[in-house]
Amino acid sequence: MHNYLRSIGFKNITNKREMDCLIDDIINNPDKKMVTEDDYGNVFAELSKEFGQYMGIAVRGQYVDDSDFQADYYYPYFVGSGVTTEERIEIEKRTDREAYAGICDEMRIGVTLIFYLQNVIEYLQESRTKNGRKFPVNATISALSTDGKVILPIYKNESQIKTSEKLSNNRSHLMEAAREGDEEAIESLTLEDIDTYSMISRRIMREDILSIVESYFMPYGIESDQYSVMGEILDSYTVENSITREKCYVLTINSNQMIFDVCINQTDLLGEPAPGRRFKGVIWMQGHINYGI
């Protein structure tokens, strides 16, 4: 079973027979079907079905003939909203299957952002266009989570909020300059990191770490598209799975000034989400690349 099926309301699917029945239903009654050719000239297809607002399961495979579809693999998905990043995005193919990952250097989080690509068919079609090929201009990032908790916010007055935003913007500009080889920017970032380490070392002796660190975004485990995150909850609402009637939370998170949506089963979230509070958990990043006109 896919580990993140529970994130979209299928936590009680425990055996292969139940999963096979669900996949057969998606293949026979898809809400959406997209078809193109893979690198070897085979008819590659994605059949998907929604089981709640913006969430569902996609099955990818090949058509042997016009009617015989052979499933290769499936994955649960959740489609986010808005534009998350406008950094240059590179697409890399997995070696074991017709699946792709989006990769970009996101300055706001300080690490290379890697996400599971949702709109593979559109990407394959665009990449095989000989004339007038379009390139991704931005991406909409979303995430699934199987374990999270709601924690209290850090109190800050209006002046502190403005100062924090200014410092964050300045750091982003410095990191951009450092990426281009600016030695002064590299030196400034090094001194800033030393000052931050010194400040944390002093405060950690008398304060809880969650009162010092407001948000973070870090790689998690051995999977390149999984991260441990903490960020402010900007908005939240509930979605119900149309088959199981399980309820899931959709949280809009601001982590290190990067805003994206997270979908998590209601039973897997400890605490009551509300704007201003913070979400802390492990997520699987997905993304939809957007093309310019």
C-alpha positions, 0 to 999 in steps of 0.5 A: 500500500502507498504510505500516503493513501491515508492522507486523502482518506483511505487509512483503512485500506489494508490489503492488496485485494481492496486496493486492486478493486479501487484501482479497477474502478479508477481504470474503468470509470476515470474522471480524467484521462490523458494520453501521450507517447513515452520515450519508446513510442509506447502509448503512455496514459494517466487515469485519475479519479477524485475522491474529494475536492482537489484530492484523488488517485492517479494510475499510470500505465500503457495501452497495449491496444485501444482498449487494453490498459496495463497499470504500471503504478498509482499514487495519491495526489492533492492539487494545491492552489496559487503559485509557490515558486518562480525559480527556474525548474529542472525536470528529471526522470526516475530510472525505474519508471515513467515518473518525474521530479521537479528540482529548483534552488529555492532561496527562501528555504535554503535547500534544493526543493525536489517535488514529485511531478503531477502533470507528467503528460503535459510535460512529455507533450511539451518536451516533444514539441519540436517548434515553439517549445514552452518552458515552465514559468512557475510551479504550484507546490502541494504536500501530503502528510501522515503525521503532524501536530498543531503548536502555538505561535510565537508572539510578535508585535507589529514592529517585530513582524515588519523587522522579520519580513525585512530581514528575510527579504534581505537574506533572500537577496544575499543568497541570490547574490551569493549564488552568482558568486558575490564574495561580499554576499557570501561573507555577509551570510557567513557572519549572519549564520555565526551570529544566529548560532551564537544567539541560539546557543544563549537562548536555548539555555533558558527557552524551549526550541519552539519559542526560538525557531519560528519555522523551518524546512529540512530534508527528511529521511532517504526520500529526496522529496520528503521534508520535515517542516514547521510553518504558520497556518494561514488558512484551513478547511475540511474535505471529506472523502466521498467513498470512506467519509473520512475527513481530511484537513487542508492547511495553507502553510507559510514555511520560511516565506514559502506558501503551500497547501498540505493535506492530512487525515484528520486522525493524523493531526494532533491539535485543532488547526487555526490561522496563526497557529503553526503546523509541524510535521513530515510531508511528501512534496508534489507539484504542478509546473505551469507553462507561460502563454 
